[in-house]
Amino acid sequence: MTTLTLGKALNEGLRRSMEDDSKVLVMGEDVGKLGGVFRVTDGLQKDFGEDRVIDTPLAESGIIGTAIGLALRGYRPVCEIQFDGFVFPAADQLITQLAKMPLRSLGKVRLPVVVRIPFGGGIGAVEHHSESPEVYFTHTAGLRVVACSNPADAYTMIQDAVRCDDPIIFFEPKRRYWDKAEVDLMAAGVPLDRARTVRQGSDVTLLAYGPMVKTCLEAAGAAEQEGRSLEVIDLRSLSPLDMDVVAGSVERTGRCVVVHEAPVFTGLGAELAARISERCFYHLESPVLRVGGFSTPYPPSRLEDHYLPDLDRVLDAVDRAFTY
């Protein structure tokens, strides 16, 4: 076991992927000499060269478009979008090309492209640097969407994503980059499309992903002091959703709260609430409740503590779930 930050775990996972397959390339703005804004690619260009770790122009559409061309020629590009809010100039390449080309070719064309996106707030940054755009991509058929929440998962998930033949949007919780944990560098990890129960409980199911998993674990610890047992599930895969794990938990607890940083309105929590209501209706003791951001553009950094879900807002939702 090795103690790694989440950012370093991603770095080690990328390094291992590049060692295992010479067709794996890393590309993006400042990923080479600088090692990326968050240093996730630190040292990779020095060890693998400028042909495999490529500093690109400041043009997200060009990054993704070039990656599609490389994938068509047999490479496995890993693209870094420097910040979440910078992904939208590449929307055409992601939504109308990367997501659709495999089906358009009846599966004859595979596009094993991984698009890494640091997402979420909590680092004191301005808009375009603190957003949660995951729902745009979960709504885009043809893309897999995943989010890591801890160093151990980050290490295995990035390798699984690189090996996958499908295009993958890989969300990384930027405020958790410096969180440390033990990582087994020989572990295979949970399959990429599976959710993980990270804390067992019997009274309420908390569903979260990315940065909110840690928040929900802290809420579960606080609720235990009040005699309530909260089960915490890390979704990991946002598209497709692992509804077997989700439904199994909700059927046992009878109550569910979905937590994410993105605005609640038409967010991923709405899809989860609908699916849980359809599948677990006769097991529910209360409606599925949602905790998330507000329907406003991301606020100035001095206000983000009021915007982002925290332990108190999660516990308030848990309290409301018991009032029905």
Secondary structure, 3 states (H helix, E strand, C coil): CEEEEHHHHHHHHHHHHHHHCCCEEEEECCCCCCCCCCCCCCCHHHHHCCCCEEECCCCHHHHHHHHHHHHHCCCEEEEECCCHHHCHHHHHHHHHHHCCHHHHCCCCCCCCCEEEEEECCCCCCCCCCCCCCHHHHHCCCCCEEEECCCHHHHHHHHHHHHHCCCCEEEEEEHHHCCCEEEECCCCCCCCCCCCEEEECCCCEEEEECCCHHHHHHHHHHHHHCCCCCEEEEECCEEECCCHHHHHHHHHHHCCEEEEEEEECCCCHHHHHHHHHHHHHHHHCCCCCEEEEECCCCCCCHHHHHHHCCCHHHHHHHHHHHCCC
